[in-house]
């Protein structure tokens, strides 16, 4: 037997059943409320902000997200990526015609003074690319180190 708030006793199996139902319902609701895309984009936004504030030549501590984590962005709209990460460092078209936005996790300061950030890459700087489909949704996320 266990005691309730009124100090009345009721059978332990009933208490265990009520607690189990409560926990089961709570975990199901919590699992449905998680937006993995928002979590991923928020984390990337924070890391990108930190990397872009670095002094020229200083290395970023950012590492590419695991493929399983990066897949959370698949299906996100181009506008959602833009709102979270800002203007991409590179906007180009792949051979198949898909639009690709790339973000470099390095200082945004012009290292060599030529006004072109693309040539300021340092070997090993992480770059994250979002490939968009015809519906302007993320179809794939790729991360690699600059060569």
Phi and psi in radians as a Rosetta constraint file:
Dihedral C 1 N 2 CA 2 C 2 CIRCULARHARMONIC -2.227 0.35
Dihedral N 2 CA 2 C 2 N 3 CIRCULARHARMONIC 2.883 0.35
Dihedral C 2 N 3 CA 3 C 3 CIRCULARHARMONIC -1.834 0.35
Dihedral N 3 CA 3 C 3 N 4 CIRCULARHARMONIC 2.368 0.35
Dihedral C 3 N 4 CA 4 C 4 CIRCULARHARMONIC -1.666 0.35
Dihedral N 4 CA 4 C 4 N 5 CIRCULARHARMONIC -3.041 0.35
Dihedral C 4 N 5 CA 5 C 5 CIRCULARHARMONIC -1.109 0.35
Dihedral N 5 CA 5 C 5 N 6 CIRCULARHARMONIC -0.452 0.35
Dihedral C 5 N 6 CA 6 C 6 CIRCULARHARMONIC -1.537 0.35
Dihedral N 6 CA 6 C 6 N 7 CIRCULARHARMONIC 0.171 0.35
Dihedral C 6 N 7 CA 7 C 7 CIRCULARHARMONIC 1.073 0.35
Dihedral N 7 CA 7 C 7 N 8 CIRCULARHARMONIC 0.439 0.35
Dihedral C 7 N 8 CA 8 C 8 CIRCULARHARMONIC -1.700 0.35
Dihedral N 8 CA 8 C 8 N 9 CIRCULARHARMONIC 2.554 0.35
Dihedral C 8 N 9 CA 9 C 9 CIRCULARHARMONIC -1.634 0.35
Dihedral N 9 CA 9 C 9 N 10 CIRCULARHARMONIC 2.480 0.35
Dihedral C 9 N 10 CA 10 C 10 CIRCULARHARMONIC -2.469 0.35
Dihedral N 10 CA 10 C 10 N 11 CIRCULARHARMONIC 2.786 0.35
Dihedral C 10 N 11 CA 11 C 11 CIRCULARHARMONIC -1.044 0.35
Dihedral N 11 CA 11 C 11 N 12 CIRCULARHARMONIC 2.415 0.35
Dihedral C 11 N 12 CA 12 C 12 CIRCULARHARMONIC -1.026 0.35
Dihedral N 12 CA 12 C 12 N 13 CIRCULARHARMONIC -0.717 0.35
Dihedral C 12 N 13 CA 13 C 13 CIRCULARHARMONIC -1.038 0.35
Dihedral N 13 CA 13 C 13 N 14 CIRCULARHARMONIC -0.649 0.35
Dihedral C 13 N 14 CA 14 C 14 CIRCULARHARMONIC -1.141 0.35
Dihedral N 14 CA 14 C 14 N 15 CIRCULARHARMONIC -0.726 0.35
Dihedral C 14 N 15 CA 15 C 15 CIRCULARHARMONIC -1.107 0.35
Dihedral N 15 CA 15 C 15 N 16 CIRCULARHARMONIC -0.734 0.35
Dihedral C 15 N 16 CA 16 C 16 CIRCULARHARMONIC -1.115 0.35
Dihedral N 16 CA 16 C 16 N 17 CIRCULARHARMONIC -0.705 0.35
Dihedral C 16 N 17 CA 17 C 17 CIRCULARHARMONIC -1.130 0.35
Dihedral N 17 CA 17 C 17 N 18 CIRCULARHARMONIC -0.750 0.35
Dihedral C 17 N 18 CA 18 C 18 CIRCULARHARMONIC -1.124 0.35
Dihedral N 18 CA 18 C 18 N 19 CIRCULARHARMONIC -0.733 0.35
Dihedral C 18 N 19 CA 19 C 19 CIRCULARHARMONIC -1.132 0.35
Dihedral N 19 CA 19 C 19 N 20 CIRCULARHARMONIC -0.743 0.35
Dihedral C 19 N 20 CA 20 C 20 CIRCULARHARMONIC -1.067 0.35
Dihedral N 20 CA 20 C 20 N 21 CIRCULARHARMONIC -0.782 0.35
Dihedral C 20 N 21 CA 21 C 21 CIRCULARHARMONIC -1.113 0.35
Dihedral N 21 CA 21 C 21 N 22 CIRCULARHARMONIC -0.702 0.35
Dihedral C 21 N 22 CA 22 C 22 CIRCULARHARMONIC -1.110 0.35
Dihedral N 22 CA 22 C 22 N 23 CIRCULARHARMONIC -0.806 0.35
Dihedral C 22 N 23 CA 23 C 23 CIRCULARHARMONIC -1.154 0.35
Dihedral N 23 CA 23 C 23 N 24 CIRCULARHARMONIC -0.704 0.35
Dihedral C 23 N 24 CA 24 C 24 CIRCULARHARMONIC -1.096 0.35
Dihedral N 24 CA 24 C 24 N 25 CIRCULARHARMONIC -0.783 0.35
Dihedral C 24 N 25 CA 25 C 25 CIRCULARHARMONIC -1.140 0.35
Dihedral N 25 CA 25 C 25 N 26 CIRCULARHARMONIC -0.706 0.35
Dihedral C 25 N 26 CA 26 C 26 CIRCULARHARMONIC -1.146 0.35
Dihedral N 26 CA 26 C 26 N 27 CIRCULARHARMONIC -0.755 0.35
Dihedral C 26 N 27 CA 27 C 27 CIRCULARHARMONIC -1.202 0.35
Dihedral N 27 CA 27 C 27 N 28 CIRCULARHARMONIC -0.604 0.35
Dihedral C 27 N 28 CA 28 C 28 CIRCULARHARMONIC -1.159 0.35
Dihedral N 28 CA 28 C 28 N 29 CIRCULARHARMONIC -0.730 0.35
Dihedral C 28 N 29 CA 29 C 29 CIRCULARHARMONIC -1.165 0.35
Dihedral N 29 CA 29 C 29 N 30 CIRCULARHARMONIC -0.750 0.35
Dihedral C 29 N 30 CA 30 C 30 CIRCULARHARMONIC -1.106 0.35
Dihedral N 30 CA 30 C 30 N 31 CIRCULARHARMONIC -0.690 0.35
Dihedral C 30 N 31 CA 31 C 31 CIRCULARHARMONIC -1.147 0.35
Dihedral N 31 CA 31 C 31 N 32 CIRCULARHARMONIC -0.592 0.35
Dihedral C 31 N 32 CA 32 C 32 CIRCULARHARMONIC -1.326 0.35
Dihedral N 32 CA 32 C 32 N 33 CIRCULARHARMONIC -0.422 0.35
Dihedral C 32 N 33 CA 33 C 33 CIRCULARHARMONIC -1.460 0.35
Dihedral N 33 CA 33 C 33 N 34 CIRCULARHARMONIC -0.137 0.35
Dihedral C 33 N 34 CA 34 C 34 CIRCULARHARMONIC -1.381 0.35
Dihedral N 34 CA 34 C 34 N 35 CIRCULARHARMONIC 2.193 0.35
Dihedral C 34 N 35 CA 35 C 35 CIRCULARHARMONIC -1.879 0.35
Dihedral N 35 CA 35 C 35 N 36 CIRCULARHARMONIC 1.634 0.35
Dihedral C 35 N 36 CA 36 C 36 CIRCULARHARMONIC -1.111 0.35
Dihedral N 36 CA 36 C 36 N 37 CIRCULARHARMONIC -0.523 0.35
Dihedral C 36 N 37 CA 37 C 37 CIRCULARHARMONIC -1.151 0.35
Dihedral N 37 CA 37 C 37 N 38 CIRCULARHARMONIC -0.787 0.35
Dihedral C 37 N 38 CA 38 C 38 CIRCULARHARMONIC -1.100 0.35
Dihedral N 38 CA 38 C 38 N 39 CIRCULARHARMONIC -0.691 0.35
Dihedral C 38 N 39 CA 39 C 39 CIRCULARHARMONIC -1.092 0.35
Dihedral N 39 CA 39 C 39 N 40 CIRCULARHARMONIC -0.822 0.35
Dihedral C 39 N 40 CA 40 C 40 CIRCULARHARMONIC -1.098 0.35
Dihedral N 40 CA 40 C 40 N 41 CIRCULARHARMONIC -0.892 0.35
Dihedral C 40 N 41 CA 41 C 41 CIRCULARHARMONIC -1.118 0.35
Dihedral N 41 CA 41 C 41 N 42 CIRCULARHARMONIC -0.635 0.35
Dihedral C 41 N 42 CA 42 C 42 CIRCULARHARMONIC -1.121 0.35
Dihedral N 42 CA 42 C 42 N 43 CIRCULARHARMONIC -0.748 0.35
Dihedral C 42 N 43 CA 43 C 43 CIRCULARHARMONIC -1.153 0.35
Dihedral N 43 CA 43 C 43 N 44 CIRCULARHARMONIC -0.762 0.35
Dihedral C 43 N 44 CA 44 C 44 CIRCULARHARMONIC -1.104 0.35
Dihedral N 44 CA 44 C 44 N 45 CIRCULARHARMONIC -0.690 0.35
Dihedral C 44 N 45 CA 45 C 45 CIRCULARHARMONIC -1.051 0.35
Dihedral N 45 CA 45 C 45 N 46 CIRCULARHARMONIC -0.792 0.35
Dihedral C 45 N 46 CA 46 C 46 CIRCULARHARMONIC -1.099 0.35
Dihedral N 46 CA 46 C 46 N 47 CIRCULARHARMONIC -0.808 0.35
Dihedral C 46 N 47 CA 47 C 47 CIRCULARHARMONIC -1.122 0.35
Dihedral N 47 CA 47 C 47 N 48 CIRCULARHARMONIC -0.697 0.35
Dihedral C 47 N 48 CA 48 C 48 CIRCULARHARMONIC -1.137 0.35
Dihedral N 48 CA 48 C 48 N 49 CIRCULARHARMONIC -0.725 0.35
Dihedral C 48 N 49 CA 49 C 49 CIRCULARHARMONIC -1.060 0.35
Dihedral N 49 CA 49 C 49 N 50 CIRCULARHARMONIC -0.782 0.35
Dihedral C 49 N 50 CA 50 C 50 CIRCULARHARMONIC -1.112 0.35
Dihedral N 50 CA 50 C 50 N 51 CIRCULARHARMONIC -0.810 0.35
Dihedral C 50 N 51 CA 51 C 51 CIRCULARHARMONIC -1.114 0.35
Dihedral N 51 CA 51 C 51 N 52 CIRCULARHARMONIC -0.684 0.35
Dihedral C 51 N 52 CA 52 C 52 CIRCULARHARMONIC -1.283 0.35
Dihedral N 52 CA 52 C 52 N 53 CIRCULARHARMONIC -0.283 0.35
Dihedral C 52 N 53 CA 53 C 53 CIRCULARHARMONIC -1.537 0.35
Dihedral N 53 CA 53 C 53 N 54 CIRCULARHARMONIC -0.060 0.35
Dihedral C 53 N 54 CA 54 C 54 CIRCULARHARMONIC -1.181 0.35
Dihedral N 54 CA 54 C 54 N 55 CIRCULARHARMONIC 2.668 0.35
Dihedral C 54 N 55 CA 55 C 55 CIRCULARHARMONIC -1.228 0.35
Dihedral N 55 CA 55 C 55 N 56 CIRCULARHARMONIC 2.617 0.35
Dihedral C 55 N 56 CA 56 C 56 CIRCULARHARMONIC -0.921 0.35
Dihedral N 56 CA 56 C 56 N 57 CIRCULARHARMONIC 2.328 0.35
Dihedral C 56 N 57 CA 57 C 57 CIRCULARHARMONIC 1.549 0.35
Dihedral N 57 CA 57 C 57 N 58 CIRCULARHARMONIC -0.290 0.35
Dihedral C 57 N 58 CA 58 C 58 CIRCULARHARMONIC -1.339 0.35
Dihedral N 58 CA 58 C 58 N 59 CIRCULARHARMONIC 2.356 0.35
Dihedral C 58 N 59 CA 59 C 59 CIRCULARHARMONIC -1.395 0.35
Dihedral N 59 CA 59 C 59 N 60 CIRCULARHARMONIC 2.473 0.35
Dihedral C 59 N 60 CA 60 C 60 CIRCULARHARMONIC -1.405 0.35
Dihedral N 60 CA 60 C 60 N 61 CIRCULARHARMONIC 2.622 0.35
Dihedral C 60 N 61 CA 61 C 61 CIRCULARHARMONIC -1.654 0.35
Dihedral N 61 CA 61 C 61 N 62 CIRCULARHARMONIC 0.046 0.35
Dihedral C 61 N 62 CA 62 C 62 CIRCULARHARMONIC -1.134 0.35
Dihedral N 62 CA 62 C 62 N 63 CIRCULARHARMONIC 2.404 0.35
Dihedral C 62 N 63 CA 63 C 63 CIRCULARHARMONIC -2.125 0.35
Dihedral N 63 CA 63 C 63 N 64 CIRCULARHARMONIC 2.592 0.35
Dihedral C 63 N 64 CA 64 C 64 CIRCULARHARMONIC -1.034 0.35
Dihedral N 64 CA 64 C 64 N 65 CIRCULARHARMONIC 2.434 0.35
Dihedral C 64 N 65 CA 65 C 65 CIRCULARHARMONIC -1.175 0.35
Dihedral N 65 CA 65 C 65 N 66 CIRCULARHARMONIC 2.625 0.35
Dihedral C 65 N 66 CA 66 C 66 CIRCULARHARMONIC -1.076 0.35
Dihedral N 66 CA 66 C 66 N 67 CIRCULARHARMONIC 2.645 0.35
Dihedral C 66 N 67 CA 67 C 67 CIRCULARHARMONIC -0.969 0.35
Dihedral N 67 CA 67 C 67 N 68 CIRCULARHARMONIC -0.709 0.35
Dihedral C 67 N 68 CA 68 C 68 CIRCULARHARMONIC -1.089 0.35
Dihedral N 68 CA 68 C 68 N 69 CIRCULARHARMONIC -0.699 0.35
Dihedral C 68 N 69 CA 69 C 69 CIRCULARHARMONIC -1.242 0.35
Dihedral N 69 CA 69 C 69 N 70 CIRCULARHARMONIC -0.715 0.35
Dihedral C 69 N 70 CA 70 C 70 CIRCULARHARMONIC -1.131 0.35
Dihedral N 70 CA 70 C 70 N 71 CIRCULARHARMONIC -0.517 0.35
Dihedral C 70 N 71 CA 71 C 71 CIRCULARHARMONIC -1.086 0.35
Dihedral N 71 CA 71 C 71 N 72 CIRCULARHARMONIC -0.287 0.35
Dihedral C 71 N 72 CA 72 C 72 CIRCULARHARMONIC -1.075 0.35
Dihedral N 72 CA 72 C 72 N 73 CIRCULARHARMONIC -0.409 0.35
Dihedral C 72 N 73 CA 73 C 73 CIRCULARHARMONIC -1.451 0.35
Dihedral N 73 CA 73 C 73 N 74 CIRCULARHARMONIC -0.257 0.35
Dihedral C 73 N 74 CA 74 C 74 CIRCULARHARMONIC -1.074 0.35
Dihedral N 74 CA 74 C 74 N 75 CIRCULARHARMONIC 2.237 0.35
Dihedral C 74 N 75 CA 75 C 75 CIRCULARHARMONIC 1.734 0.35
Dihedral N 75 CA 75 C 75 N 76 CIRCULARHARMONIC -0.245 0.35
Dihedral C 75 N 76 CA 76 C 76 CIRCULARHARMONIC -1.197 0.35
Dihedral N 76 CA 76 C 76 N 77 CIRCULARHARMONIC 2.573 0.35
Dihedral C 76 N 77 CA 77 C 77 CIRCULARHARMONIC -1.325 0.35
Dihedral N 77 CA 77 C 77 N 78 CIRCULARHARMONIC 2.740 0.35
Dihedral C 77 N 78 CA 78 C 78 CIRCULARHARMONIC -1.026 0.35
Dihedral N 78 CA 78 C 78 N 79 CIRCULARHARMONIC -0.671 0.35
Dihedral C 78 N 79 CA 79 C 79 CIRCULARHARMONIC -1.115 0.35
Dihedral N 79 CA 79 C 79 N 80 CIRCULARHARMONIC -0.676 0.35
Dihedral C 79 N 80 CA 80 C 80 CIRCULARHARMONIC -1.119 0.35
Dihedral N 80 CA 80 C 80 N 81 CIRCULARHARMONIC -0.727 0.35
Dihedral C 80 N 81 CA 81 C 81 CIRCULARHARMONIC -1.132 0.35
Dihedral N 81 CA 81 C 81 N 82 CIRCULARHARMONIC -0.778 0.35
Dihedral C 81 N 82 CA 82 C 82 CIRCULARHARMONIC -1.058 0.35
Dihedral N 82 CA 82 C 82 N 83 CIRCULARHARMONIC -0.765 0.35
Dihedral C 82 N 83 CA 83 C 83 CIRCULARHARMONIC -1.093 0.35
Dihedral N 83 CA 83 C 83 N 84 CIRCULARHARMONIC -0.642 0.35
Dihedral C 83 N 84 CA 84 C 84 CIRCULARHARMONIC -1.418 0.35
Dihedral N 84 CA 84 C 84 N 85 CIRCULARHARMONIC -0.733 0.35
Dihedral C 84 N 85 CA 85 C 85 CIRCULARHARMONIC -1.928 0.35
Dihedral N 85 CA 85 C 85 N 86 CIRCULARHARMONIC -0.206 0.35
Dihedral C 85 N 86 CA 86 C 86 CIRCULARHARMONIC 1.452 0.35
Dihedral N 86 CA 86 C 86 N 87 CIRCULARHARMONIC -2.967 0.35
Dihedral C 86 N 87 CA 87 C 87 CIRCULARHARMONIC -1.113 0.35
Dihedral N 87 CA 87 C 87 N 88 CIRCULARHARMONIC 2.306 0.35
Dihedral C 87 N 88 CA 88 C 88 CIRCULARHARMONIC -1.224 0.35
Dihedral N 88 CA 88 C 88 N 89 CIRCULARHARMONIC 2.744 0.35
Dihedral C 88 N 89 CA 89 C 89 CIRCULARHARMONIC -1.261 0.35
Dihedral N 89 CA 89 C 89 N 90 CIRCULARHARMONIC -0.594 0.35
Dihedral C 89 N 90 CA 90 C 90 CIRCULARHARMONIC -2.386 0.35
Dihedral N 90 CA 90 C 90 N 91 CIRCULARHARMONIC 2.429 0.35
Dihedral C 90 N 91 CA 91 C 91 CIRCULARHARMONIC -2.266 0.35
Dihedral N 91 CA 91 C 91 N 92 CIRCULARHARMONIC 1.907 0.35
Dihedral C 91 N 92 CA 92 C 92 CIRCULARHARMONIC -2.459 0.35
Dihedral N 92 CA 92 C 92 N 93 CIRCULARHARMONIC 3.027 0.35
Dihedral C 92 N 93 CA 93 C 93 CIRCULARHARMONIC -1.925 0.35
Dihedral N 93 CA 93 C 93 N 94 CIRCULARHARMONIC 2.343 0.35
Dihedral C 93 N 94 CA 94 C 94 CIRCULARHARMONIC -1.318 0.35
Dihedral N 94 CA 94 C 94 N 95 CIRCULARHARMONIC 2.978 0.35
Dihedral C 94 N 95 CA 95 C 95 CIRCULARHARMONIC -0.997 0.35
Dihedral N 95 CA 95 C 95 N 96 CIRCULARHARMONIC -0.617 0.35
Dihedral C 95 N 96 CA 96 C 96 CIRCULARHARMONIC -1.434 0.35
Dihedral N 96 CA 96 C 96 N 97 CIRCULARHARMONIC 0.063 0.35
Dihedral C 96 N 97 CA 97 C 97 CIRCULARHARMONIC 1.621 0.35
Dihedral N 97 CA 97 C 97 N 98 CIRCULARHARMONIC -0.131 0.35
Dihedral C 97 N 98 CA 98 C 98 CIRCULARHARMONIC -1.182 0.35
Dihedral N 98 CA 98 C 98 N 99 CIRCULARHARMONIC 2.519 0.35
Dihedral C 98 N 99 CA 99 C 99 CIRCULARHARMONIC -1.410 0.35
Dihedral N 99 CA 99 C 99 N 100 CIRCULARHARMONIC 2.374 0.35
Dihedral C 99 N 100 CA 100 C 100 CIRCULARHARMONIC -2.219 0.35
Dihedral N 100 CA 100 C 100 N 101 CIRCULARHARMONIC 2.203 0.35
Dihedral C 100 N 101 CA 101 C 101 CIRCULARHARMONIC -1.855 0.35
Dihedral N 101 CA 101 C 101 N 102 CIRCULARHARMONIC 2.322 0.35
Dihedral C 101 N 102 CA 102 C 102 CIRCULARHARMONIC -2.132 0.35
Dihedral N 102 CA 102 C 102 N 103 CIRCULARHARMONIC 2.422 0.35
Dihedral C 102 N 103 CA 103 C 103 CIRCULARHARMONIC -2.104 0.35
Dihedral N 103 CA 103 C 103 N 104 CIRCULARHARMONIC 2.199 0.35
Dihedral C 103 N 104 CA 104 C 104 CIRCULARHARMONIC -1.713 0.35
Dihedral N 104 CA 104 C 104 N 105 CIRCULARHARMONIC 2.249 0.35
Dihedral C 104 N 105 CA 105 C 105 CIRCULARHARMONIC -1.604 0.35
Dihedral N 105 CA 105 C 105 N 106 CIRCULARHARMONIC 1.307 0.35
Dihedral C 105 N 106 CA 106 C 106 CIRCULARHARMONIC -2.683 0.35
Dihedral N 106 CA 106 C 106 N 107 CIRCULARHARMONIC 3.059 0.35
Dihedral C 106 N 107 CA 107 C 107 CIRCULARHARMONIC -1.036 0.35
Dihedral N 107 CA 107 C 107 N 108 CIRCULARHARMONIC 2.459 0.35
Dihedral C 107 N 108 CA 108 C 108 CIRCULARHARMONIC -1.556 0.35
Dihedral N 108 CA 108 C 108 N 109 CIRCULARHARMONIC -0.038 0.35
Dihedral C 108 N 109 CA 109 C 109 CIRCULARHARMONIC -1.232 0.35
Dihedral N 109 CA 109 C 109 N 110 CIRCULARHARMONIC 2.482 0.35
Dihedral C 109 N 110 CA 110 C 110 CIRCULARHARMONIC -1.285 0.35
Dihedral N 110 CA 110 C 110 N 111 CIRCULARHARMONIC 1.880 0.35
Dihedral C 110 N 111 CA 111 C 111 CIRCULARHARMONIC -1.190 0.35
Dihedral N 111 CA 111 C 111 N 112 CIRCULARHARMONIC -0.684 0.35
Dihedral C 111 N 112 CA 112 C 112 CIRCULARHARMONIC -1.894 0.35
Dihedral N 112 CA 112 C 112 N 113 CIRCULARHARMONIC 0.091 0.35
Dihedral C 112 N 113 CA 113 C 113 CIRCULARHARMONIC 1.303 0.35
Dihedral N 113 CA 113 C 113 N 114 CIRCULARHARMONIC 0.207 0.35
Dihedral C 113 N 114 CA 114 C 114 CIRCULARHARMONIC -1.629 0.35
Dihedral N 114 CA 114 C 114 N 115 CIRCULARHARMONIC -0.001 0.35
Dihedral C 114 N 115 CA 115 C 115 CIRCULARHARMONIC 1.410 0.35
Dihedral N 115 CA 115 C 115 N 116 CIRCULARHARMONIC -0.015 0.35
Dihedral C 115 N 116 CA 116 C 116 CIRCULARHARMONIC -1.997 0.35
Dihedral N 116 CA 116 C 116 N 117 CIRCULARHARMONIC 1.875 0.35
Dihedral C 116 N 117 CA 117 C 117 CIRCULARHARMONIC -1.266 0.35
Dihedral N 117 CA 117 C 117 N 118 CIRCULARHARMONIC -0.422 0.35
Dihedral C 117 N 118 CA 118 C 118 CIRCULARHARMONIC -1.057 0.35
Dihedral N 118 CA 118 C 118 N 119 CIRCULARHARMONIC -0.628 0.35
Dihedral C 118 N 119 CA 119 C 119 CIRCULARHARMONIC -1.454 0.35
Dihedral N 119 CA 119 C 119 N 120 CIRCULARHARMONIC -0.027 0.35
Dihedral C 119 N 120 CA 120 C 120 CIRCULARHARMONIC -1.623 0.35
Dihedral N 120 CA 120 C 120 N 121 CIRCULARHARMONIC 0.185 0.35
Dihedral C 120 N 121 CA 121 C 121 CIRCULARHARMONIC -1.079 0.35
Dihedral N 121 CA 121 C 121 N 122 CIRCULARHARMONIC 2.514 0.35
Dihedral C 121 N 122 CA 122 C 122 CIRCULARHARMONIC -1.949 0.35
Dihedral N 122 CA 122 C 122 N 123 CIRCULARHARMONIC 2.385 0.35
Dihedral C 122 N 123 CA 123 C 123 CIRCULARHARMONIC -0.895 0.35
Dihedral N 123 CA 123 C 123 N 124 CIRCULARHARMONIC 2.175 0.35
Dihedral C 123 N 124 CA 124 C 124 CIRCULARHARMONIC 1.699 0.35
Dihedral N 124 CA 124 C 124 N 125 CIRCULARHARMONIC -0.062 0.35
Dihedral C 124 N 125 CA 125 C 125 CIRCULARHARMONIC -1.158 0.35
Dihedral N 125 CA 125 C 125 N 126 CIRCULARHARMONIC 2.259 0.35
Dihedral C 125 N 126 CA 126 C 126 CIRCULARHARMONIC -1.240 0.35
Dihedral N 126 CA 126 C 126 N 127 CIRCULARHARMONIC 2.439 0.35
Dihedral C 126 N 127 CA 127 C 127 CIRCULARHARMONIC -2.270 0.35
Dihedral N 127 CA 127 C 127 N 128 CIRCULARHARMONIC 2.276 0.35
Dihedral C 127 N 128 CA 128 C 128 CIRCULARHARMONIC -1.944 0.35
Dihedral N 128 CA 128 C 128 N 129 CIRCULARHARMONIC 2.238 0.35
Dihedral C 128 N 129 CA 129 C 129 CIRCULARHARMONIC -2.109 0.35
Dihedral N 129 CA 129 C 129 N 130 CIRCULARHARMONIC 2.382 0.35
Dihedral C 129 N 130 CA 130 C 130 CIRCULARHARMONIC -1.931 0.35
Dihedral N 130 CA 130 C 130 N 131 CIRCULARHARMONIC 2.145 0.35
Dihedral C 130 N 131 CA 131 C 131 CIRCULARHARMONIC -1.751 0.35
Dihedral N 131 CA 131 C 131 N 132 CIRCULARHARMONIC 2.187 0.35
Dihedral C 131 N 132 CA 132 C 132 CIRCULARHARMONIC -1.803 0.35
Dihedral N 132 CA 132 C 132 N 133 CIRCULARHARMONIC 2.498 0.35
Dihedral C 132 N 133 CA 133 C 133 CIRCULARHARMONIC -1.557 0.35
Dihedral N 133 CA 133 C 133 N 134 CIRCULARHARMONIC -3.053 0.35
Dihedral C 133 N 134 CA 134 C 134 CIRCULARHARMONIC -1.136 0.35
Dihedral N 134 CA 134 C 134 N 135 CIRCULARHARMONIC -0.339 0.35
Dihedral C 134 N 135 CA 135 C 135 CIRCULARHARMONIC -1.589 0.35
Dihedral N 135 CA 135 C 135 N 136 CIRCULARHARMONIC 0.161 0.35
Dihedral C 135 N 136 CA 136 C 136 CIRCULARHARMONIC 1.062 0.35
Dihedral N 136 CA 136 C 136 N 137 CIRCULARHARMONIC 0.648 0.35
Dihedral C 136 N 137 CA 137 C 137 CIRCULARHARMONIC -2.036 0.35
Dihedral N 137 CA 137 C 137 N 138 CIRCULARHARMONIC 2.616 0.35
Dihedral C 137 N 138 CA 138 C 138 CIRCULARHARMONIC -1.103 0.35
Dihedral N 138 CA 138 C 138 N 139 CIRCULARHARMONIC 2.142 0.35
Dihedral C 138 N 139 CA 139 C 139 CIRCULARHARMONIC -1.752 0.35
Dihedral N 139 CA 139 C 139 N 140 CIRCULARHARMONIC -0.486 0.35
Dihedral C 139 N 140 CA 140 C 140 CIRCULARHARMONIC -2.780 0.35
Dihedral N 140 CA 140 C 140 N 141 CIRCULARHARMONIC 2.659 0.35
Dihedral C 140 N 141 CA 141 C 141 CIRCULARHARMONIC -2.187 0.35
Dihedral N 141 CA 141 C 141 N 142 CIRCULARHARMONIC 2.255 0.35
Dihedral C 141 N 142 CA 142 C 142 CIRCULARHARMONIC -2.241 0.35
Dihedral N 142 CA 142 C 142 N 143 CIRCULARHARMONIC 2.493 0.35
Dihedral C 142 N 143 CA 143 C 143 CIRCULARHARMONIC -2.312 0.35
Dihedral N 143 CA 143 C 143 N 144 CIRCULARHARMONIC 2.366 0.35
Dihedral C 143 N 144 CA 144 C 144 CIRCULARHARMONIC -2.599 0.35
Dihedral N 144 CA 144 C 144 N 145 CIRCULARHARMONIC 2.936 0.35
Dihedral C 144 N 145 CA 145 C 145 CIRCULARHARMONIC -1.715 0.35
Dihedral N 145 CA 145 C 145 N 146 CIRCULARHARMONIC 2.375 0.35
Dihedral C 145 N 146 CA 146 C 146 CIRCULARHARMONIC -1.068 0.35
Dihedral N 146 CA 146 C 146 N 147 CIRCULARHARMONIC 2.519 0.35
